[in-house]
């Protein structure tokens, strides 16, 4: 069953929280700061079960094998996407300081959280790249987020892939619907969006070279837990609150630092155990490491239901005393979300994923011979797949006669190449 839950209560500051607003970056290891207008006022803990799905594909050159915006593997040599450095006039670029007193009430007059999204100032160290671009606005049903994927702090290469501007666009439900039926998140691709407009991926890499290992455990992410995929798409695998808002402080509830694609917010690690916020704790995941997470990250972690109120449910979230649901960024696996506890929004692409008990290995599947692409579940193409050489290595690429034969992936457009393979349109 599903339940409609308004987003506005999630944005209400707890009575004991502090409200600060900062933006921009000072370079080096400085944070890309954005407004965080909401501390958690909830309590409780879920002990649900679920797994994780696929929105597209991830495949790295030699270290990171992910695709941008949940897209598929590129069967052709990657070319520079167009960049959008147009100045943003949306409220998301508002540079005014939030001086709202911490009264436990939100003064906004609508249900649109666009004010949480603040365009970063360009980092001096990133002069070789386009300036960050971020726009957030709401229509009747969705929070719309558009960005070029450029960070506002120093880019530190952690993979062989150069940072490139993207054309990112997501629609997040304004009024998320809580569901008792959990939905698996993508094994590969976008699961959420941070308030600086950077996509958030799940807690695993792709097949090559990491065999779906945990990139945080394998130390192939930067100081903000991000790195670039083969399309030059910078993305997070975990969240550091100080890279998005004021650093988490003991005894202070965390603000919203992102939104899952089902519409529910992602807070930093701290929250209140009661409505009056007399107890502020740091939440942790209920997933336990059971094997070697350097490979097959989800298979080497197990979710164990826990009645400890500081432990989160399988999706890495909880229901507060006001009835609102939210996810939390944790220091331990799966770091952001482990599954969707809400009804998937239009930017969620399902099918073929794994993680947290879900089957499948994602799209595209790594291969060494054509027979690998003929195994059940290995191919996402309606007309079959070919074991083709891509910039990320050998992978099962969907075959096609026209672009209509290619998989539908949110945020990416595919075309049918002269070789009869589905490749990202440029």
C-alpha positions in Angstrom: 0.0 0.0 0.0 1.1 3.6 -0.5 0.6 6.7 1.6 1.0 10.3 0.4 3.4 12.2 2.7 3.8 15.9 2.3 7.4 17.1 1.9 6.9 20.4 3.9 7.1 18.8 7.4 10.5 17.4 6.4 11.8 20.9 5.8 10.8 22.2 9.3 13.7 22.9 11.5 13.9 21.2 14.8 13.7 23.5 17.8 17.2 22.7 18.8 18.8 23.1 15.4 21.0 25.9 14.1 20.3 27.5 10.7 23.2 28.7 8.7 23.5 29.5 5.0 26.7 29.5 3.0 27.6 29.0 -0.6 30.5 28.8 -2.9 33.9 27.3 -2.4 37.4 28.4 -1.3 39.3 25.8 -3.3 41.5 22.9 -2.2 39.7 20.8 0.3 37.0 23.5 1.0 33.4 22.5 0.9 30.9 23.2 -1.9 28.4 24.8 0.4 24.7 25.2 0.0 21.7 26.0 2.0 20.5 23.3 4.4 17.1 24.3 5.6 15.8 21.5 7.6 16.7 19.4 10.5 15.1 16.2 11.2 12.4 16.1 13.9 11.6 12.4 13.6 12.2 9.3 15.5 11.5 5.6 15.1 13.2 3.0 13.0 12.0 0.7 10.2 13.0 -2.9 9.8 11.9 -3.4 6.2 13.3 -5.8 3.6 14.3 -5.0 0.1 17.0 -4.9 -2.6 18.4 -2.7 -5.2 17.4 -2.2 -9.4 19.2 -0.7 -12.5 18.8 2.6 -14.2 21.3 2.2 -16.7 24.8 1.3 -16.9 28.1 1.9 -15.4 31.4 0.9 -17.0 34.8 2.5 -16.2 37.9 2.9 -18.2 40.4 1.3 -15.8 39.3 2.5 -12.4 35.7 3.8 -12.6 33.2 2.2 -14.9 30.1 4.2 -14.4 27.9 6.0 -16.9 26.5 9.5 -16.5 23.0 10.1 -15.3 22.3 6.4 -15.2 23.1 5.9 -18.8 24.4 3.0 -20.8 27.9 2.1 -21.9 29.3 4.1 -24.8 30.2 1.9 -27.7 32.1 4.7 -29.4 35.0 7.0 -28.5 33.7 9.5 -26.0 33.5 13.1 -27.2 33.2 16.2 -25.2 29.6 17.1 -24.5 28.4 20.6 -24.8 28.7 22.8 -21.8 26.2 25.2 -20.4 27.7 28.1 -18.6 24.7 30.4 -18.9 24.2 32.5 -15.8 21.3 31.2 -13.7 18.5 33.6 -12.8 16.5 31.0 -10.9 15.9 31.4 -7.1 18.4 28.5 -6.8 21.2 31.1 -7.5 20.0 33.4 -4.7 23.1 34.6 -2.9 21.3 36.2 0.1 22.1 35.0 3.6 19.4 33.1 5.4 18.9 34.9 8.7 15.7 33.1 9.7 15.7 32.7 13.5 15.8 29.1 14.6 12.2 28.9 15.8 11.4 25.4 14.7 9.2 26.7 11.8 9.8 27.1 8.1 8.9 30.5 6.8 8.5 29.4 3.1 5.1 29.9 1.7 5.1 27.0 -0.7 5.9 23.4 -0.8 8.8 23.8 -3.2 12.3 23.2 -1.7 14.1 25.0 -4.5 15.8 27.3 -2.0 17.9 24.4 -0.8 19.7 24.3 -4.2 22.3 27.0 -4.3 24.6 27.2 -7.3 28.2 26.9 -6.3 30.8 29.6 -7.0 33.5 28.4 -9.3 36.6 27.0 -7.5 39.8 28.9 -8.6 41.6 25.5 -9.0 39.0 24.5 -11.6 39.7 27.3 -14.1 40.1 24.7 -16.9 36.5 23.7 -16.5 33.2 25.4 -17.1 31.6 27.2 -14.2 29.0 25.3 -12.2 25.4 25.7 -13.4 22.5 24.7 -11.2 18.8 25.4 -11.6 15.9 24.1 -9.4 12.3 24.9 -9.8 8.9 23.3 -9.2 5.8 22.7 -11.3 2.6 21.3 -10.0 3.9 17.8 -9.3 7.7 17.8 -9.4 10.9 19.4 -8.2 12.9 19.9 -11.4 16.7 19.9 -11.0 19.0 20.8 -13.8 22.8 21.0 -13.6 26.0 20.7 -15.6 27.6 18.5 -13.0 30.6 20.8 -12.3 31.6 20.9 -8.7 32.4 24.1 -6.7 35.5 22.7 -5.0 38.8 21.5 -6.3 38.5 18.6 -8.7 40.9 15.9 -7.8 41.2 13.1 -10.4 40.5 9.7 -8.8 39.9 7.8 -12.1 41.4 8.1 -15.6 38.3 10.1 -16.7 38.5 13.8 -17.2 35.8 16.0 -15.6 33.3 17.2 -18.3 30.2 19.3 -18.2 26.9 17.3 -18.5 23.3 18.0 -19.3 21.6 16.7 -16.2 17.9 16.9 -15.6 15.8 15.1 -13.1 12.2 15.3 -11.9 11.6 14.5 -8.2 8.1 14.1 -6.8 7.0 17.1 -4.7 4.7 14.9 -2.6 6.5 11.6 -2.2 4.3 8.5 -1.6 5.5 6.2 1.2 5.1 2.6 0.2 5.1 -0.6 2.3 6.6 -2.3 -0.8 10.2 -1.5 -1.3 11.7 -0.8 -4.7 15.3 -1.8 -5.5 17.6 1.0 -6.4 19.9 0.9 -9.5 22.9 -1.3 -9.2 24.4 1.3 -11.6 23.4 4.9 -12.2 21.7 7.7 -10.4 19.7 7.1 -7.3 19.5 10.6 -5.8 20.7 14.2 -6.4 22.7 16.3 -3.9 21.6 19.9 -3.2 24.6 21.1 -5.4 23.1 19.4 -8.4 25.6 16.5 -8.4 24.1 13.0 -9.0 24.4 10.3 -6.3 25.1 6.7 -7.3 24.7 3.6 -5.2 27.4 2.0 -3.0 29.1 0.0 -5.7 31.3 0.3 -8.8 30.7 -1.5 -12.1 32.0 -4.8 -13.4 35.3 -3.5 -14.7 37.7 -3.3 -13.0 36.2 -3.4 -9.5 33.8 -6.3 -9.9 31.0 -4.2 -8.3 33.1 -3.4 -5.3 32.6 -0.6 -2.7 34.3 2.5 -4.1 34.5 4.1 -0.7 36.1 1.0 0.8 38.4 0.8 -2.2 39.5 4.4 -1.7 38.8 5.5 -5.3 36.7 8.6 -4.3 37.9 12.0 -3.4 37.5 13.9 -0.1 33.8 14.5 -0.8 33.3 10.8 -1.8 33.0 11.5 -5.5 34.8 10.8 -8.8 34.2 10.8 -12.5 32.8 8.1 -14.7 33.8 7.4 -18.3 31.6 10.2 -19.7 33.4 12.7 -17.4 30.3 12.7 -15.1 31.3 13.5 -11.6 29.0 11.8 -9.0 29.0 10.8 -5.4 28.9 7.3 -3.9 28.5 8.6 -0.3 27.9 12.1 1.1 30.0 14.3 3.3 27.8 16.9 4.9 30.6 19.5 5.0 30.9 19.3 1.2 27.3 20.5 0.9 26.4 22.5 4.0 27.8 23.4 7.4 29.8 20.5 8.8 27.9 18.1 11.1 28.3 19.0 14.7 27.7 16.8 17.7 24.3 17.5 19.2 23.1 19.5 16.1 20.5 18.0 13.7 21.7 17.8 10.1 20.0 19.6 7.3 18.7 18.2 4.0 21.7 17.6 1.7 20.0 15.7 -1.1 16.8 14.1 -2.5 16.3 10.5 -3.6 14.5 10.1 -6.9 11.4 8.8 -5.1 11.1 12.3 -3.6 12.1 11.7 0.0 14.9 13.9 1.4 18.4 12.8 2.4 19.6 14.4 5.6 23.1 14.5 7.0 24.0 11.9 9.7 22.4 13.6 12.8 18.8 13.7 13.8 16.4 14.0 16.7 15.0 11.0 18.6 11.9 12.9 19.8 9.7 15.6 18.5 11.0 18.1 21.1 14.6 17.2 19.9 15.9 16.7 23.4 18.1 13.9 22.1 20.2 14.4 19.0 22.1 11.3 17.7 24.2 10.2 14.8 22.4 7.5 12.9 24.1 4.5 11.4 23.2 1.8 8.9 21.9 -1.6 9.9 23.8 -3.2 7.1 26.7 -5.4 8.3 29.9 -6.4 6.5 29.9 -10.1 6.0 32.7 -10.6 3.4 35.2 -8.7 1.3 33.5 -5.5 0.1 36.3 -4.7 -2.3 34.3 -6.9 -4.7 30.5 -7.5 -5.0 29.7 -4.9 -2.4 26.1 -5.9 -1.9 26.7 -9.6 -1.7 29.3 -8.9 1.0 26.9 -6.9 3.2 23.8 -8.1 4.9 20.9 -6.1 6.3 20.0 -7.1 9.9 16.8 -5.5 11.4 17.6 -3.7 14.6 15.4 -2.2 17.3 18.1 0.3 18.3 16.5 3.8 17.5 19.8 5.0 16.2 19.9 2.3 13.5 18.1 2.9 10.2 15.9 0.6 8.1 17.1 -1.3 5.0 16.6 1.7 2.8 18.8 3.7 5.2 15.9 5.8 6.4 13.4 6.1 9.2 9.9 7.4 10.0 9.8 10.4 12.4 7.2 11.0 15.1 5.5 13.5 12.8 5.0 10.6 10.3 7.4 11.9 7.7 10.0 9.6 6.2 13.6 10.5 5.3 16.9 8.9 4.4 20.2 9.7 6.1 23.8 9.9 5.0 25.8 7.4 7.1 29.4 6.7 7.6 28.9 3.0 6.9 27.5 1.1 3.9 25.2 1.8 1.9 26.1 5.4 2.8 23.0 7.0 1.2 20.1 4.8 0.3 19.8 1.1 0.1 16.4 0.9 -1.6 13.4 3.2 -2.4 10.8 3.4 0.4 8.7 5.6 -1.8 6.8 5.1 -5.1 9.5 5.7 -7.8 9.3 9.0 -9.6 9.7 9.6 -13.4 13.5 9.8 -13.1 13.7 6.3 -11.7 14.5 3.7 -14.3 13.9 0.1 -13.1 15.1 -3.3 -14.3 18.1 -5.6 -14.1 19.6 -4.2 -11.0 21.0 -5.9 -7.8 22.4 -4.9 -4.5 20.9 -5.6 -1.1 19.5 -8.9 -2.1 18.4 -8.0 -5.7 19.6 -10.1 -8.6 21.3 -9.2 -11.8 24.5 -7.4 -12.7 23.3 -4.3 -14.3 23.5 -2.8 -17.8 25.8 -3.2 -19.7 27.2 -6.5 -18.6 31.0 -7.0 -19.0 31.8 -9.8 -21.4 34.8 -11.6 -23.0 32.8 -13.5 -25.6 29.4 -13.3 -27.3 28.2 -16.2 -25.3 28.4 -13.9 -22.2 25.7 -11.7 -23.7 23.4 -14.5 -24.4 23.0 -15.5 -20.7 19.6 -14.7 -19.2 19.6 -11.2 -17.8 22.9 -10.1 -19.4 21.3 -8.0 -22.1 19.0 -5.0 -21.9 18.3 -4.8 -25.6 15.0 -5.8 -27.2 16.9 -7.2 -30.2 19.8 -8.7 -28.3 23.3 -7.5 -27.5 26.7 -7.8 -29.0 29.9 -8.2 -27.0 31.5 -5.0 -28.3 34.7 -3.1 -27.5 33.9 0.2 -25.7 36.2 2.8 -24.1 35.4 1.0 -20.9 36.3 -2.4 -22.1 34.3 -5.3 -23.5 30.5 -5.0 -22.7 27.2 -6.3 -23.9 25.8 -3.4 -26.0 22.2 -3.5 -27.2 21.8 -4.0 -31.0 19.4 -2.0 -33.1 17.9 -1.2 -36.5 16.7 2.3 -35.4 17.0 4.4 -32.2 13.6 3.1 -31.2 15.2 -0.2 -30.5 17.5 1.2 -27.9 16.8 1.1 -24.1 15.0 4.1 -22.5 17.2 5.6 -19.8 16.3 8.8 -18.0 18.8 11.6 -18.6 20.3 10.0 -21.7 19.4 9.8 -25.4 20.6 6.9 -27.5 21.0 6.6 -31.2 21.5 3.6 -33.4 25.0 3.7 -34.9 26.0 2.6 -38.4 27.3 -0.6 -36.8 23.8 -1.4 -35.5 24.7 -0.7 -31.8 22.9 1.6 -29.3 25.3 4.4 -28.4 24.8 7.7 -26.5 23.7 10.6 -28.7 26.0 13.6 -28.6 
